[in-house]
Amino acid sequence: MNAGKVPFRIAIPDAALADLRERLARTRFPDSLEDVGNWEDGADTAYLRGLVAHWKDRYDWRAAEAMLNRFAQFRLQVEELNVHFIHERGKGPQPLPLLLMHGWPVSFWEFHKLIGPLTDPAAHGGDAGDAFDVIVPSTPGTGFSDHPRRTGTGHRRVAALYAQLMRELGYERFYAAGGDWGNSIAIELGLDHADRLGGLYVTTVYGQPPKQPDEEEKRILKLHKRWRDTEWGYVHMQGTKPQTLGQALNDSPAGLVAWIVEKFRTWSDCNGDIESRFSKDELLTNVSLYWFTESATSAARLYKERFRGGGFAPRGRVEAPTGCAVYPREMARQPIPRSWVERVYNVRRWTDMPSGGHFPALEEPAALVRELRTFFRQFRD
């Protein structure tokens, strides 16, 4: 069933690299208030000056490109869209097909630290019986997948595209994992393709509060509202006026790196020191993928599709057995009660992780690999 699968290799033209360096050299940085702390008003200009200089003078995109090209990559037309994906076969007696789905503001690159240990566990200190066939798509509108040209490509439609992709690859039944938008897509898979989704593991848990919350639940709801009031500016902008924002992000690499890197600092378990979790090169590889593929606008449109479809509340309960990893430095910093989560998922495993934030595949890859191996072991018979 793989007739339509076309091998793909990343090869950014030299002219695009030269254009990026020229734009970075002409960056105009804004001023800052003397009595406002670093990062308090958003991306810190002093930090960005150093990061932009590193991007222009020291960052090696060709090294990052070569690293990514070590993975088997393809494009396959699903309906009218060509979907880019990594497809690495497992080295073990009975590999499980595992669909890894990324969110925002990351890309398929988010999972690069997991692919080797998941596909070849014996080579990474594990048991060959835990091997997976790993499929990592680029969400339509990001990376090297096509950008949708009409409205309607929200999470539900992306789930349908992924279900078809897995069928084309020969997987009638498969398993899935993801966080952020990857989890939203997984919920849609569980609702519309329940007969094909064998199990699910999520790293950004969603919940449904009760209609009559008790005092503790009211306290949690108040904390979440406070977080939305102070941190959801990006959601409202991307969810209402993505084209306006896109004009800036698609034209200014410094603006793009500011928009994305501020989220890496705020949402990760870095205690304010972003490079304690991510090197400059890691941050810039992620941003470079958005820059070279001109994905800032098309990725933002997924937020508007979410609002157009009714908002962020899950539209039903997923019955596929689900594992949940709860990270202490996830976005709102206030874990959702398990009782709320069980209204959305059929929770079979619940793990309070000792560290990590919104990007566990990058922040705590070894711990996440252990969780995935442990949870999915129950389905191997």
C-alpha positions in Angstrom: 0.0 0.0 0.0 3.1 2.3 -0.1 2.9 3.1 -3.9 2.4 6.7 -3.2 5.1 7.1 -0.7 7.9 9.3 -2.2 11.3 9.5 -0.5 12.1 13.0 0.8 15.4 14.7 1.7 15.8 18.1 3.2 17.9 20.4 1.0 17.5 24.1 1.8 19.0 26.2 -1.1 22.2 28.2 -0.4 20.3 31.3 -1.5 17.8 30.8 1.4 20.7 30.6 3.9 22.3 33.8 2.5 18.9 35.6 2.6 18.5 34.6 6.3 21.9 35.9 7.2 21.3 39.2 5.5 17.9 39.7 7.2 19.5 38.8 10.6 22.3 41.4 10.0 19.6 44.1 9.4 17.6 43.3 12.6 16.2 46.4 14.4 15.8 45.6 18.1 13.2 47.5 20.1 14.1 49.5 23.2 13.2 48.2 26.7 11.9 49.8 29.9 14.5 50.4 32.5 12.2 49.5 35.4 10.8 46.3 33.9 12.6 43.0 34.6 14.0 40.7 31.8 11.2 38.7 30.1 8.5 40.4 32.1 7.0 42.1 29.0 7.8 39.2 26.7 11.0 38.1 24.9 14.1 39.7 26.5 15.9 41.9 24.0 19.3 41.3 25.5 19.0 37.6 25.2 17.6 37.9 21.7 20.6 40.0 20.6 22.9 37.1 21.5 20.6 34.5 19.9 20.3 36.4 16.7 24.1 36.9 16.5 24.6 33.2 17.1 22.0 32.4 14.3 23.8 34.7 11.9 27.5 33.9 12.7 27.8 30.5 14.4 24.7 28.3 13.9 25.3 25.5 11.4 22.0 24.7 9.6 23.8 22.2 7.3 24.7 20.1 10.4 21.1 20.1 11.6 19.9 19.2 8.1 22.3 16.3 8.0 21.1 15.1 11.4 17.5 15.2 10.3 18.3 13.5 7.0 19.6 10.4 8.8 15.9 9.6 9.4 13.9 8.0 6.6 11.6 10.7 5.4 8.8 10.7 2.8 5.9 12.6 1.4 2.6 11.1 0.5 -0.5 12.6 -1.0 -3.5 12.3 1.2 -6.5 13.8 -0.5 -5.2 17.1 -2.0 -2.3 17.6 0.5 1.1 16.1 0.4 2.0 15.1 4.0 5.6 14.9 5.1 6.6 12.3 7.6 9.4 10.2 9.1 8.8 6.5 8.9 11.4 4.4 10.8 10.9 0.6 11.0 11.4 -1.0 14.4 14.1 -3.6 15.0 12.4 -6.2 17.1 10.2 -9.3 16.9 6.9 -7.5 16.7 7.1 -3.7 16.4 4.0 -1.7 17.2 3.1 1.1 14.8 3.3 4.3 16.8 2.1 7.7 15.5 3.9 10.6 17.2 2.1 13.9 16.7 3.7 17.3 17.5 2.2 20.5 18.6 3.0 24.2 18.4 5.5 25.9 18.4 7.5 22.8 17.5 7.6 20.5 14.4 8.4 16.8 13.6 11.9 17.6 14.9 10.4 17.6 18.4 10.7 13.8 18.5 14.2 13.3 17.1 15.6 12.2 20.5 13.0 9.4 20.8 13.1 7.8 17.4 16.3 5.7 17.9 15.4 4.3 21.4 11.8 3.6 20.3 12.7 1.8 17.0 15.9 0.0 18.2 15.6 -0.4 22.0 18.3 -3.1 22.2 20.8 -0.6 20.8 19.8 1.9 23.6 19.9 -0.3 26.6 16.4 -1.7 26.3 14.6 -4.9 25.2 14.1 -5.6 21.5 10.6 -6.7 22.4 9.6 -3.1 23.0 10.4 -1.9 19.4 8.0 0.4 17.5 7.6 1.3 13.9 7.6 5.1 14.4 5.7 7.5 12.1 6.1 11.2 12.7 4.1 13.5 10.4 4.5 17.2 9.9 1.1 18.7 10.7 -0.3 20.1 7.5 0.7 23.8 7.5 4.0 23.1 9.3 7.4 21.7 8.2 7.5 20.1 4.8 3.9 19.2 4.6 1.7 21.2 2.2 -0.1 24.3 3.5 -3.9 24.0 3.3 -5.3 26.6 0.8 -8.8 26.7 2.1 -10.5 26.8 5.5 -11.5 23.5 7.1 -8.3 21.8 8.0 -8.7 21.7 11.8 -7.8 19.0 14.2 -10.6 16.7 13.1 -9.6 16.8 9.5 -6.0 16.3 10.3 -6.9 13.2 12.3 -8.8 11.9 9.2 -5.7 12.6 7.1 -3.5 10.8 9.6 -5.8 7.8 9.7 -5.7 7.6 5.9 -1.9 8.0 6.0 -1.6 5.1 8.4 -3.8 3.0 6.2 -1.7 3.8 3.1 1.4 2.7 5.1 -0.3 -0.6 5.8 -1.3 -0.1 9.4 -5.0 -0.8 9.8 -4.7 -0.7 13.6 -2.2 1.6 15.3 -1.2 3.5 18.5 -0.6 7.2 19.0 1.1 9.6 21.4 1.5 13.4 21.5 1.1 16.6 23.4 -0.4 20.0 22.8 -2.1 20.0 19.3 -0.8 16.4 18.9 -3.0 15.4 21.8 -6.0 17.4 20.3 -5.5 15.4 17.0 -5.3 12.2 19.0 -8.6 12.9 20.7 -10.2 13.3 17.3 -8.6 10.0 16.2 -10.1 8.4 19.3 -13.6 9.8 18.5 -13.8 9.3 14.8 -11.5 6.3 14.3 -12.0 4.3 17.5 -12.0 1.0 15.7 -8.4 1.7 14.5 -6.8 3.4 17.5 -5.6 0.7 19.9 -4.2 3.0 22.6 -3.1 6.5 23.3 -0.4 8.2 25.4 -0.7 12.0 26.1 1.8 14.4 27.6 -0.5 17.4 27.7 -3.7 16.3 29.5 -7.0 17.8 28.9 -9.9 17.7 31.3 -13.5 18.6 31.8 -14.4 20.3 35.1 -17.7 19.4 36.8 -20.7 21.7 36.4 -20.8 22.3 40.1 -17.1 22.4 41.3 -16.2 22.2 45.0 -14.0 24.8 46.7 -10.8 23.1 45.7 -11.9 22.8 42.1 -13.0 26.5 42.1 -9.5 27.4 43.3 -7.9 25.4 40.4 -10.3 27.0 37.9 -9.4 30.5 39.2 -5.7 29.7 38.8 -6.2 28.5 35.2 -8.2 31.7 34.4 -5.4 33.8 35.8 -2.9 31.9 33.6 -5.1 32.5 30.5 -5.5 36.2 31.4 -1.7 36.6 31.4 -0.4 34.0 29.0 -3.0 33.5 26.3 -2.2 36.5 24.1 -0.7 34.2 21.5 -3.8 32.1 21.4 -6.1 35.1 20.8 -3.8 36.5 18.2 -3.3 33.3 16.3 -6.9 32.3 16.8 -8.4 35.6 15.4 -5.9 37.4 13.2 -3.2 34.9 12.0 -2.7 36.6 8.7 -1.7 39.9 10.4 0.7 38.2 12.7 2.0 36.1 9.8 3.0 39.2 7.9 5.5 40.0 10.6 6.7 36.5 11.4 7.1 35.5 7.8 9.3 38.5 7.0 11.4 38.9 10.1 13.5 36.0 11.4 14.2 38.0 14.6 10.5 38.4 15.2 9.9 34.7 14.5 12.6 33.6 17.0 11.2 36.0 19.6 7.6 34.7 19.2 8.7 31.0 19.6 11.6 31.1 22.0 9.7 33.1 24.6 7.3 30.1 24.7 10.2 27.6 25.2 11.3 29.6 28.2 7.8 30.1 29.7 6.5 26.6 29.2 9.6 24.5 30.1 11.1 23.3 33.3 14.0 25.7 33.0 13.5 27.9 36.1 14.0 31.0 34.0 17.3 29.8 32.4 16.2 28.6 29.0 19.7 27.2 28.1 19.6 24.9 31.1 17.1 22.8 29.0 17.8 23.8 25.3 21.0 24.7 23.6 21.0 27.7 21.3 21.4 25.3 18.4 18.4 23.3 19.4 16.3 26.4 19.7 17.4 27.6 16.3 16.9 24.3 14.5 13.3 24.5 15.6 12.9 28.1 14.5 14.8 27.5 11.3 12.3 24.8 10.2 9.5 27.3 10.6 11.5 30.0 8.8 12.7 28.0 5.8 9.2 26.4 5.2 7.4 29.7 5.8 5.1 27.9 8.3 4.4 30.7 10.9 1.2 31.8 9.3 -0.2 28.4 8.2 0.6 26.9 11.6 -1.2 29.8 13.4 -4.3 29.2 11.3 -4.8 25.9 13.2 -5.8 28.1 16.2 -8.4 29.9 14.2 -9.7 26.6 13.0 -10.1 25.6 16.6 -12.1 28.6 17.4 -14.2 28.2 14.3 -14.9 24.6 15.4 -16.2 25.6 18.8 -13.2 26.2 21.0 -10.9 24.1 23.1 -13.2 21.8 25.1 -13.0 18.2 23.9 -16.2 17.2 22.1 -16.4 13.7 23.6 -14.7 11.0 25.6 -12.0 8.8 24.1 -12.5 5.1 24.9 -9.1 3.9 23.8 -6.9 3.0 26.7 -4.9 6.1 27.6 -1.7 6.8 29.5 -1.1 10.2 30.9 2.2 11.9 31.9 1.7 14.9 34.2 4.6 17.3 34.2 5.2 19.8 37.0 6.1 22.7 34.7 3.4 22.2 32.1 1.8 25.5 30.9 -0.5 26.5 33.7 1.7 25.1 36.4 -1.5 23.7 38.1 -2.1 20.1 37.4 -5.7 19.2 36.3 -7.4 16.7 38.7 -7.5 13.2 37.5 -11.3 13.1 37.9 -11.5 15.9 35.2 -9.2 14.0 32.9 -11.2 10.8 33.2 -14.2 12.6 31.7 -12.1 13.0 28.5 -10.0 9.8 28.4 -10.2 6.1 29.4 -7.2 6.5 31.8 -5.3 3.3 32.3 -2.0 4.8 33.5 -1.3 8.0 35.3 2.3 9.1 36.1 3.2 12.2 38.0 6.6 13.0 36.4 9.3 14.4 38.7 10.5 17.1 36.2 9.7 18.5 32.8 7.4 20.9 31.1 5.5 21.3 27.9 8.3 19.8 25.7 9.1 16.4 27.3 10.4 14.8 24.2 13.1 17.4 24.3 13.4 18.1 28.0 13.2 14.5 29.4 13.5 12.1 26.5 14.8 9.1 28.4 11.9 9.3 31.0 9.3 9.6 28.2 10.8 6.6 26.3 10.4 4.5 29.5 6.8 5.6 29.9 6.0 4.8 26.3 7.6 1.4 26.5 5.9 0.6 29.7 2.4 1.7 28.7 2.3 0.1 25.3 3.7 -3.2 26.5 0.2 -4.3 27.4 -0.9 -4.3 23.7 1.9 -6.4 22.3 0.0 -9.7 22.5 
